[in-house]
């Protein structure tokens, strides 16, 4: 019974990703990154360091995916690439030291970026609806 529910949920998630628009996919990546960072911080606070490591690696993987999605034809993409690279380096340090403060630093930036992208995407959708 349990595995049927898990399979249905995984199928739903796969379908959601496959059918999402690019802006929605970007927000999904940011949401996953934010969740992984929060989980890593919580694991560090609880002393479950192997789980913290797992969540930090997942966060780094999501950042790599964000880096791969950049269209380098735009100047802002080079700036975002450098910022994402900085986040990855900081998360490596957080993982080595198991330092929640470093996670909080990255989380703050990532949350602000996510909110900015959400606003840009919403404005784009609003202008298309007119």
N, C-alpha and C positions, 0 to 999 in steps of 0.2 A: 504494500500500500504506500509506504513512504517513498520508495524509489519511483513509483508512478508519478507522484506529486513533484518530485525533484526533476524527473524527465520532462514533465509538462512545463515546469518553470523554465528549465534550460531551453526548451524549444521556443517558448514565448520570448525569452531574451534574444535568442538567435534571430528570430523573425523581426523583432523590434530593431535590431542593429541592421539587418539586411534591407529593411524598408525605410529607414530613417533618412531624412534629408541631411546634406552635409553639415548645416548649422546645428542640427539636433545631435548628430554624431559627435561634433566637437564638444557640445555641452555634456554628452554622455561620458566622454573621455575625462573631462574636468571633474564631473561628479564622481567617477570611479577613483580618480586621483585623490580628491578630497577625502573620500571614504577610507582609502588605504592609509592616508596620512593620519587620520583620526584614529584608526584602528591600531596603527603602529605606536602612536603616542600612548594610547590606553594600555597596550601590552607592556610598554616600557614602565609605565607607572605601576602596573601590577606585577612586574618582575618576570613576565613571560617572554624572555628575550628571543627565543627561537621563533615565536610567532611574530614578534616585532620585526625580526629580520625578514620573514616571509612578506609582511605587508610593505616594508620598505623596498624590497626587490620588486614587488608588484607596482609600487608607485614609480620606481625608476623605469620599468617597462612601459608604463603609460606615458611617461615623459618622452621616452624614445619614440613612441607612436605619434605623439604630438609633433615632435621634430620632423618625422617623416611626412607628415601631412602638409608641411609648409610649402607654399608656392614661392620659390626663391626669386621670382621675377619682380617681387615687390620689396622695397627697402625695409619695410616693417618686418618682413619675414626674417631678415638677417638679424635684426634686433631681438625678435622672439627666440630665434635659434640660440643666440648667446645667453638669453635669460634662462631658457630651458636647460642649457648646458650647465649654467650656474646652479640651478636647482638640483640637477643630477649629482654634481660634485658635493653639494651640501648634504644631500641625502646619503651619499657614501660616508661622509664624515659622521652623520647622525647614526648610521648603522654601526660603524666601527666603535664609536663612543657610547652608543645607546643614549643619545642626548635628546630629550624631548624638546628642549629649547630650540634646537636647530630645526626640528620638525615644525614647531610653531612658526618659526620665521618663514619657512617655505610655504606652509599652509596659509599664512596671511597673504602672501603674494598671489598664490594660486587662486584663493577665494576671490580676491579683487579682480584678477584676470577673468575668471569665470563669470563674475557678475557683469563685467564690461562687455564680454562677448555676448552674453544673454541680451543685454541692452541693444547692442548693434544688430543682432539677429532679429529682435523684436521690431526695431525701427525699420529694418529691411522688409519684414513681413507686412508691417503697417503701410509702407509706401506702395507695396504691390497690391494691397487690398483697395487702394484708392482708385 
